[in-house]
Amino acid sequence: MKNNEKEEADMLKRLFDEEKITAFGVLPFAACRCRRPDLIERRGLSADTIRSAILFLIPYYVKDGEGNISLYARSGDYHAYSDALFSGLIPRLEAHFGERFLGYADKSPIEENVAASMAGLGRLGDNYMLINETYGSFVFIGEILSTAAPEALGYDGTYGEVQYCMHCGACKRACPMVIEGMACLSALTQKKGALTDEERAYLKKYGSAWGCDLCQLACPLNRAVLDEGRETPIDFFRKDRIARLTSARLAEMDGAEFKRRAFSWRGKATLARNLEILEET
């Protein structure tokens, strides 16, 4: 790596270190699979003008025991975290490099799990999740796309092939959808309206008010994270957590508090229905 490339890579590391983000990598945008160029166009740029992608991981795991809320949704809404993250990082990057930078999390123009693996951040599991060596699959993937040349961001001219898990089948053997031959449990917890008797029994059997972690919990590549309690260092995901939601706790949430939660986007009625089913005697 040339001196100026190392300096810029060190600059990115300093910025991410401030946010306690330790896993990131830079790719040429041409190496990424762009599925939604319209998401770039909405931000006032053409996908043809994007030259680089900074991939990074946001770990969220906290060892707070069993619950009825998926691990990713026990803290505040990660969209709020990423919005705040980008509002701090993007202006600093644009001022330093004199180029445009666009931040994305969740709804991305690129196939982010594939790009993250190519950037050396982990391997893809059979459940399509990225599995990082340090934090397992308990990570959100973020990316910052830029009109800056990748070399200007510290890219060293090489990137890897997509890496995959060992295909042991543990995630599939643990999946309620595979076991029961029904819909995805996580999708069912987010389904609006009334559930059939069969769906109600399915929900009650697995005890989930929101989401599902069973494939992640079964993955042998996540064992070290779970056994050693490798928790996120990011304060946002460590505070104000709800592992087990109840109808009483949901009822006492005002609109502002409810909206801050990652499980809020389908509305209170969906969660209230799920909790009613789980709390039936």
N, C-alpha and C positions, 0 to 999 in steps of 0.2 A: 504494500500500500504506500503510495506517495505521501510526502509530508502533509500536503494540503488536504488530501483525502482523510488522513488520520486525524487532522485537526477538526474536520467537519464531523467525522464519526464521534470524536470525543465530545464535540459540542452537543450532538444529539443525545449521547449518553448522559451528559450533565443535566440536560432538560428532563430526560426520563427518570434519572436518579432522584431529582427533586420530587417527582410524583410517585416514587417507590416502584417504578416499573423497570424490571430488570431484563426482560426478554424482548428484543426488537431486531429487525433486520431490514435491509434495503434491497429492492429489486427494480430492474427496469420495468416500466409499465407494460412494455411490449411482451414481457414474459408472463404477465397475468392474463387470466381469462376474463375478459370484460363482458359481463352478461347484461348490464343495465347502463349503457352509455347515457340514457336519458337522465339518470340521477346526477351525472356530471353536467349535462346541459342545463339542468334546472339551477345550477350554481353559476351560470353565466360563462361556462367554458365548453369547448368541444373536447371529446375524448382524444382527438388527434393531437391536442396541445399538451396532454399529460405525458410526462416522460419518466416519472419515477413513482414508486410506492414504498412507503415506510410501513411495515407490518409490526404490530406489537401486541402483547398479551396482557390482559387485565385479570389477575387471579382474584377469585371471590370466596374461596372455601374458608369456612370457620367451623371448627369442631364443636358444635353445640347440641349434639345428640339427635335422637329421632324426633320427627315431627310430621306434620301433614302438609307442609309447604316445601316445594322443591328448593334445594340448596341455593340456587341462583337468585331466588326471589325472597329470601328471608330478610335481606337488608332493604334499604331504599332502592328505588328504581335505577338500574344501571344507566338508563338513558339520561337521567339527570346528571349522573356522574360524568358520563362522556361529554355531555354538552358543556359542563363546567371545565373539563379537561381541555377540550378544544378551544374554548374561549380564552384560555390562558396560553396555550401552546402556539396556536396559529398566528396571532399577531407577532409573537417573538420570532417565529420562523420566517415570516414574510419580511420583517424588518431586517433580519440578518442576511437573508439570501436575495432579497429583491425579486422574489418570484411568488406565484400564487400557490397556496396550500389549502387543501380541502379535507376535512376530517369526516370519517364515517365510522359508525358502529351499529351493528345489527343489520340495517338495510344498506347493503353495499353495492357499488357498481361492479365489483369483481368477485370471483369465487374465492372468498377470503381464506377458507380453510386450506385449500390447495396452495394458494400463494404463501400462506404462513409456513406450510411444510417446506416449500421450496426455499424459503428464507432461513431454514434451519431451526424453526421454532418448535418442531414436534412432528409426530407421525399421525396419519389418519386411521381412526378405528373403523370397524365395520358398521358402527352407528353414525359414521360421518363426522364424528367429533375429532378435533385436534387434541392430541395427547402430548403434553409437554413433559420433559424429563423431570422438572422440579415440581410443577403444580398439577400434573396430571391433566385431565380433561376439564377441570374446574376453572376454566378461564373463558373470558370474553375475548374475541379478536377485534382489534381496532386497526384502522389503516388511515394514513394521511397520504393523499395523492398530491402530486406537485408538478408544476411546469419546469421545475429545476431538473437538470441532468442528474441521473443517479450518482455519477462520480462526484458531483458537487456535494452529495449527502454522505459520502464515505463508502459508496459501493466499490468493491474491489475487483469487479469484472467477472465474477463467477457466482453461480448459484446452483443449488443441488436439484436432484430429481425429487419428486414427491415420495415421501417415505410412508410406509404402511405398517400396521400392527402385525402380529404373528397369526392373525385369523384363528384364534383358539376357540372361538364360538361362545365364550362365556357371556358376552353381552346379549346374544340372541337367546341363550338358554334362560336368561333372567328376565327377558322382556315379556310383560303381560300380554302384549299384542300377539306374540308368537305362541305363548303358552295357551291362551284362551281362544285364539283365532278371532279376535274382535278388533275394534278400532284401537289406535294408539291411546293409551291411558292418559297421557298428557293432553292430547287433543280433546278427549272426552271431558276432562276437567274444565276445559275452556269453551265447551259447546253451550250455546245459549238455548233457552227454552226448556221444556219438560224432557226428562229422560224416560226411556222405556224401563219396565221392570228389570229386564236383563241388564241394562246399562247401570241401573241403580245398584244392583247386586254386585256388579263388576267393580264399581267405584268403592263400594263398602268393603269388599274383600281386600282391596289393596290400600285402603285408608288414606287416599290422597285428596286433599281439598284443592290443590293446585300443582300441576306438573308431575314429573316422575324422574327419579334418579337411579332406578334399579339397574339399568345397563352400566352406568358409571360406577356404581358401588360394587358391581360384580367384576369389573375389568381388572385383571392382574397388574396392569401397568399403573393403576391408581392405588395399589396396595400401600406403597411407601408413603404416599400423601396421607392416606387415611390412618395407617398404623402409627406414623410418626407425627401426625397432626401438623402437617406443613400448611399453616394458615396464611391467608393473604396478609401482606404488610400494609395494605391500603386501609386507612382509617374509615373511609366511607362504608366499606363492607363489613366492618367489625362492630359498628354501633347500630343501635335502634333496630335490633333484629327480632323477628317473630318466627320461631321454629314451628310452633303449634298454634294455629288460629282457631278460635272458637266463635260461635254465633254471638256470644255476649261481647267479645272483643271487637268483632266486626261491627256490631250495632253501635258501639260507642265511638267509632271513628267518624269524625266530621269529614266533609268533602275534601278539604285541603290535605288532611292526613292520609286519607285513602288514596288520593291521587299521587302521593309520593311513593306508593308501593309498586313494585314490579308486577304484582298480580291484579292491578286495578283496571287494566285496559279493557277487560270484558265486562266491567261493571259490577256493582255490588250484588245484583240479583243472582248472577251465576255462582258467585262464591257462597251466598246465603243458601242457595239450593243445595250445593255440595255439602255444606256443613250440616244442614238439616238431615241429609241422608246419613252422614257419618255419625251423627249424634242420636240417631234413632235407637231406641232400646228394643 
